[in-house]
Amino acid sequence: MPDSFDMSKSTFVAGGGFSDVYKAEHHFPGRPTSCVIAIKKLRFYLREDITTLFEREILVWSHLQHVNIIPLLGFTFEIETGYPLLISEWMENGSAWEYINCNPNYDALKLICDVAKGVAYLHDKNVVHSDIKTDNVLISSSGTAKICDFGLTRAMTSSKSFMSSSSGIKGTLRYLAYELLASPDDYPIHTTASDVWAFGMVVYELLTRKRAYGEKPEHQVLGAIFKLETPTKLTFDEFNHQVVDPCIFPNLVAIYSSCWENFSSSILESVSRRDDWTPHIFRGVFSLIFFSKSPLSYQDIDAILGLEPDTTSNLLSYLQPLVKHEKGNPAEIRDASLRDYLVSCKGYPWYIDTELLFWFEILSLTSTFVDHVGPGLLFATEWIGNNDSELSSFLRDAYREAITYLEPISKSVIQIYTSLLPLTKEDSPMSMHYAKYTPTGYRVECIGKKRRNDCIKTIQVEKWGFKREREWEQETLPNNLLLFSPDGTRVLSDPVRVVCVWEATSGKLIAGPLTGERESNALSATYSPDGRYIIVASDDCILRKWDAHTNRLVWEREIDRRQLIFSRMKAVVFSPDAKSIVFGNSEGTILVLNVETGKQNGESLEGHTSSVSCLSFSSDGHYFASGSEDRTVIIWDMDRREAKTGPLKRHTERVTTVNFSPSGNNVISGSLDGTILVWDAFTGEVSREIRCGTGVYSITYSPNGLFILACGRGWMNMWSAADVTVRPKVFEVGYEIIWRVSFAPDSSRFVSVSSPNTFFVPVDDNIQIWDASSGVEETKTTFEEQGNIKSISLSPSGKFIASASREAEDKCGIYLWDVQSGELVKKLKLGGNINSVSFSPIDEILIAFGSSDGTVQVWDVTNEEPFTIGKHEKSVSSVAFSPDGNHVASGSWDETICIWNVESRELTVGPMIGVVRAVAYSPDGTRLVSASDDNVIRIWNSETGQLLSTLKGHSSWVHSVAHSFDGSRIVSGSFDNTIRVWNAESGEIIDEPITGHKRGVNSVCFSPDRKRILSGSNDNTARVWDTDTGKSLFPPFSGHTDCINSVCFFPDGTRFATGSLDGTNRIWTLDEIPNETNWRLRRDGWVVGDNGELMMWIPTDLRNHVCGYRNISILNRSFYIKLHFGTERNTSRNIQL
């Protein structure tokens, strides 16, 4: 070979871990014609560890000469860069994998024999290849198999020092022998045995034309190898008959099967014969090792279990190949075969759930609960797999509850027993199992059927908290990136076009923004299949590879700006192996780039006539689908770089999302036309159609192929993939816009990203993790729950409560509730917001109300429709019946007060001029009092409309006024946080303002005997005051999770009702509750006693269902919870804190 070589005329073929392969023609001296050669070019010549590997390859390869080994023709340097080059023969048939997939009648036996001869030759030469696989076997023009790629080879006499210091476990994961992964060494040495294991995988692939573990993603392959699972042993009928002779078939199966024999069973057998390891010691030791994933050394385990020193070490020493343990370091299980022992120990059943709760204790006491409980349970569930469905279900439930109660348990171990167990013992298998440990002084009473909360974690993303200012792009849907890490423990998202990584258990931001040094926006990102790296494509034409564990930048690749105009890119997606990236632009063109080189791979793909809006790969990476604003879907062949199926036409508006089924047989698409279509990927026919009503923003199959999940504005549903005609599971998302959804690898959870229903307004996102393990069972309650409550009114007898809602159209209206039973008696559905409601004081069936459209109406509850008695020009803010029930007074934002005759439906008095927030009659009906935004209270003659007096004393607008039942007093509540009492006759202020609320007062009223004043506030509390002294008679009545808009006393004067923006009507009592401790529910979910004691923590989804202290019922909830705290509260476990 010449001393240097000109690479300008060579053609790039492929890229590897640290080198690139090129094809070129070369004329060797002494030969009449030129020949085609392969050139291997080192990419990072200046890295010492890479050059060491390269030098080793030259050293080993140059001494190998065999018909089944690719010959090294020479070694030289590139003229331009000086990089070293290795020259070998060009193999036109490519790798063995490519060859068998292009030649249906290949001779499998010959190829297997060729590879066997090559491996035998290497081992005879004391050389371990270390990376045997079908991709490293090339096929000559004559059909001879030749082993190549000697970058990882070593001489058998080599020591560890000869290995690269950064190599770790090298080789392709699917071909790695069990002992390499299970080795306690950080840099395990490949052996002839590990080569033989890999050779078995090669034989399997040559016989089946299927990848080893081909049905599993990379992260699951690792688990399979640890479980000693090997590729499925197929029958002869399942093999390719063209390449296998029936006579030799059994021998070939025996060959590859013998390559995978393991040694763990004999070790387990020997341990089982020992009698000194009693079952309780064995299960105690392994429960701590198995679950904790926390730094528990064998010394820690001895101390926790109260064992003699070195007991754990002695036990584990007999299982050294299966369990890794070193002094001072955590003990870790290496071998999945231990499941046999974890399920049964010498005839004694051993169940992990008997130790689980106590493991929670350990994690809490060692301040590691947040970091380890989620990953530990996820890994444990995956480790058990389908071997024990009951145990897996138990662990999934434990994960769900641990994540829900992460905050309190991480603060105090006692909260396992005072929060988690009491609140979940009715519906959690784990808590039911541990019910006996629930403290006797903590009793949770559930009235109604408790609804399962599918959302198990909410992460609030402060999008505008990032320091860099970013432009809000109105042309595209935001949040185009959302996915779990391959192990399911992390979530990758891109708030404001910057990539961030969140811990799925705690919700903590653990990495990001991943931007590099330049100010750039992320277009897309993905994990490498093994989860070790994150690759980000940015609009500065840079591909960046980050280490997912250290969050350090590994490398940057610059993309030729002449190839891509990033401002035109509307959709971007990585291939499953993270080696390719596909771009779709605003003109409908699709480009494919090689991630390693940053160069375009193949010609641009044309097919769409408008902007590409979405892209998705099949799980095997051979195909990808694209959706467009031209309303079509196209399925592309990645290998051939051409359209496979399509354009597929059926949608009537822009296609917003596409996704392949795990099998690759179907493609689903969602559109702004409100439909989901299931396409046959081969024929292009629509097999199913799902109508969603509104635009579909995101859609995906679950990895197990059982479910289809989709979302949009205000909805998120999951269908059975087998039968989409079955009613879907409806997830309660309120009025959030759900932008994107993505499943966890094990299909048991999914993640969504949403924002409040304010399109294109910069607001914070919510990333939420949902439980999908219950499938598509119906979750939508049949109980009618109300929206935001603006106003309530009691019937004269106190038997009924009417409450008015102002929210979305489906919840706007008046709800009539039976106070005693808590049942909904009737609902009047209306098309607009209702601001005020008032019962007739003499008739149980007449209710007056005022609407945002300016109408004043009366509803006879025995009829289905109300009748209109008056009309304002603007929204009605308040209505009130006259004491005789003949008239209704109304105040409006049109700055008028009107009095209407109910029977004639005509204006009787008015309009009286003035901005009005509230109106109220005097008991005798001769006067009308109004509250206004100018901080003033006015008293009017209700018969003439004459202004009688003006009362001034508040410093902010007055929201509510009411007369006492004897007519002598007027009470007012203001947004200055105060309550005033006035002399109704003279208009004078009586005493000082009543203070105590922390925010504005929305509603006030007197008790029937005038001795007490009731108030409701924006601080979410109700208060009861002494009318004469202004002093608070009781602690604040807490329980509502939002503003209290309306309050009223019952006729008995000992009960009162409140209506809140949180959508609940609550009934309270002033009577003493025997044997109960006073407490209040704080905004952060903590139940706090009088002395500040943290008594219990309530999850977010239950807070609106908890009856506060003295709260005797909640009317409009399918269930509610009463908390009973005895004067003596004990936990059943004696925990040393």
C-alpha angles and dihedrals in degrees: 000000000000119000090250137019133212109230097183094100097043123106123230111238109169145337128232135188095289107355142049128224122222135184120223144156119244135180111220116206111259095025120107096217138033122254136206115255137185118232122201110201123194110233103196104034095164096059108098096211092051094048089050090056090046093050090049091052091053092047095050099036095050090061096050122096119166137126090244095048121080105245120236107231097188153312127248144142134257112253096222102044105015090234115154119255131200116207124207140155117290112241108208094194092059124210124348089251092055092043097054092047092053098041113055093187099049119148103249095181092055092049092048091050091048093052091045090053091049094050091046090051091052092050091047086056089051091248124138111203095200096194108058110163139132091261089060093052113084125197120224124218088264092054097255117147115229127185116231142172110065098179093117099038122121138182113254090236092057120115128217090265089069090061123088111267091230099041102098111165105353128191136063112307097228091058099042117118119239094244092059092058094040095048116118089218119098089220107033117195120239114233138190086265092058089048089053090050089053091045088057089056090051091052090049092052094046090052099043103028085225129117116252106261084001094159092058130075116236096264091054092048088064090054092046093054091048089052089051089242113157129194113289113278102232128205122244091259089061095053127088101267093199092067103036129064112218090226095060097034096096091050093052091050089050090051097055093038092054090053090065102049112135136204105215099095094065091053092051090048093056092050092050090060093060114099099192094076101081115204096249091054092047095048093042093053095046096043089060094044095043100048110028104065078185127120097278111149122192088262089056091049092050089052096046094048094040093239129156113269114279094013091121093043092052092050094048093046088072089055099043094134089051103037125041116215132160129170111278093005128099119268113239134190113237103176127061092203087082086082087086088063096041090057098042132012114192094317096319113111112236116196122185091215092069090067101033100090091049089051086057087056093052093049092048094047092048092047091239100109095104095048101042114024096075100043091040094056093042092052091045092052092048091046092055092043115165094336092098114017094182093053092045090052090049091052093047089054090048089052091050094051094042091054093046093051096036095117100054097038092050088055098044134007089215089071090073086070102030099042115015101042100041094046098045105032092103098056110016118087090207094051093044088054091052096038091119089068094058110117115254093226094056114074125171116198115197117200112198128002113316111230120227113248108220095188108085101172136022121195115192110214112205094209095180093044090081108104096228115082113231132193117245107231109216096183096070137043110260128233099044093166127067127138145138123246113254091260093048095237099108139044125217117206140157113223109184090358095297121115117240133175121218129193105242095214104046099021091231120153101243101170138016177270084281099199110128120221097309127080098248140149121232116240096184142335140194143181122248109249092259092049093238097114140036118211118201128192113204135190091246087076092255129129111204128194116205130191104242093208101045098025089227125142110252100184146334127223120196117216118218104258089211089065098051134032098202095196087067096050111111102166132030132177137171123224116249092256090049090232097111134040125200124207127196118195139202092263094058096256122136124206130189121209133189109240095210095052102026089225129128112263111212131335125319115269119237125191111105121084096205140030118319105238104179143013135191135177128220113245093254092050094234095112140028133192128219132198125198147192085248085075094244137117124214127191112209132202105231094199098047095035093226140106111278098183131007161311082245113203125197109099117096097205138033117314105235104177141019133182138176123231112243090253091052091231096110139039122202123204133189127201143187085249086079097248135117116207126197109209128195101239092214104041100026091229121144107241098178140010127203120194113210101174096228135046120300113228102177138008135179144167119236111249090247089055095235101111143041115210123193138167145185143152107342098346144080122178137176123207133191106256090215094058119012090180089075112096109268128237107260117212116208106240101152112213097326121132106239106209103178143001132196134178128232114245093257093050092232094109140024135195129223134188120210144162135199117282095270107113116217094357116126103250134147120271128228119219107199130187115211135197111239098170094102092064121214098327111146113272104166108107120236089213114102108240120190131231127229109334116222102171141008134192133188123225114242092259094045090238096116137038122204115202128187125213132206112189138087118350096259091060101037113113146065121299121202113206132191105230096205100047098027090227127140107249098185143340129214107205114208135179100232143040119290112214103179139018132188132183118221106254091222103035128057093202104052121085125176121204141175125218138204089248090066098253125135111207141174124216122205099204091213088066131062098227133050125224127230119238100172148001134219125194092237140025118312111237101184143010132189133182118229114244091254092050094234099107140039122208119207135189123201145188086245084078096249138115118209134184116209131196109235096207100042093032090221136127108266104174131015156315091235112193123239142091105272133198099163141010131194135177125231113242092256092049096233097109137047123202122202136190123210148184093253089073091251134122117211131197118209136188102247094207100048103020091235118154107240104180145347121224119204127184110103123096096208137034117304114235105180141024133179140175123231114245091251091050095235099109140045122201124199134188123205142187087245083082092248139112122216129199118207136191102247094210102044099024092229124146113250112219126316124328116275110245134184107099114105094211139026121313112238104178139019137177142163127247113246090259092048091233096110137045122209122204137181124201148188086250086076094246137109120216135196118211137188106251095214101041101026090226123142111254097193138020113270114289102236131180106097115105095206140029119316105229102177139024135180138173123235116237090256091062092222097086133049138182132224132195121201145189086243088075099250136118111206131193117211135187132213092201120106117263110218121231093007130125120225114247143156136211114236124211090253091060098257118135105218129194128218091270094050093260114158100232104169141346121229120207117237095253093054100045093085089051099052120105107223124221108302088008102130101181147355114220107198105044127095087229138001135192131229119200119211119193115184121210088251115052121180134170118224094226120072100224119182108219 
